[in-house]
Amino acid sequence: MSTFSYIPSSRPVPFGEPLRGSLALPTPMEWEMVGDSAAMKRLRLQVRRIGPHFRSVLVTGESGAGKEMAARALHRMSAGVGGVFVVSAAGNRIDSLVKMARGGTLFFDGIGEMPLATQDELVGILRRNEWAQEGLAAPQKMNTRIIASTNQDLRALATSGKFRQELYQRIAMVQIGVAPLRERMEDIPALATHFVKRAQEKSVRTIAQGAMERLQLHSWPGNVRELEDVLREAVSTCEGSVLEAWQLPEFAMALPVKPSMGSDCGERPTRLQDVVEQHVLQVLKNCAGNKLRAAELLGISRSTLYRMLDACSAGGMGSRSYTDQ
């Protein structure tokens, strides 16, 4: 029987990955919804409207955009705020997780990766709870709110038979989308300040204007999670009270390439595939060779990252396609 477990962590292990120990419970500050962009204001409004009433919600968005942040915000606004917030991952049975989360919220991160057998198990539990509510079965209401997140198109997966149609219909009745960081770049100053404070490094008190400008020039394919990792690394090595631009990792300092005024100046323009290759290798370097972490920051699957690295080793990336099959 398919199994999952509770990990009290902001970074749950993806479905199918082995457990590597538990992490500390996040502090309330860690899950504040930071930013005043139109996208964040819209997200806060949705959370306030949905939070007190939901039974199940689907949170969509790219990897690292802040889906778990939205899930925890929904939990704080719900009638189950006094209960636990349980994050699922590989380890324990679904029914055990449901019991553990009774009276609180059960969060399935990356539910698109859930095996079909486990989906069937979850559907069965939801059916029994529904029958109990209608008086058609023993009155054993689980009284658990379900939040699922995904960076995939679940409707397309359900249509193709790769995701259970009934489960999709049950969890996707209410949906919330979390915008990628590149669509709310005006939130970077507030987010950067928030992450520096959260790093708990008393020596660093502010971010220099030049450093902030560098941060705002980066495209952040890994979204908010990538920004957080960059600042955590920079703060950990900063010895003064001000974080300067030169103390940021190299890939975050790269300025965008300005278009040439003409192609006859004798200088060969940078190829797109070269830029992509350099960025992928730099992200992998910053992750100390951890391919799973690098793939998450890049917003791609591990299989895509492996193909890109194979192409790099073969001497170039421009002659191959890396879209997941």
Secondary structure by P-SEA (a helix, b strand, c coil): ccbbbbbccccccccccccccccccccccccccccccaaaaaaaaaaaaccccccbbbbbbcccccaaaaaaaaaaaccccccccccccccccaaaaaaaaccbbbbbcccccccaaaaaaaaaaaaaaaaaaacccccccccbbbbbbbccaaaaaaaaccccaaaaaaaacbbbbbbcccccccaaaaaaaaaaaaccccccccccaaaaaaaaaccccccaaaaaaaaaaaaaaccccccccccccccccccccccccccccccccccaaaaaaaaaaaaaaaaccaaaaaaaaacccaaaaaaaaaaaaaccccccccccc
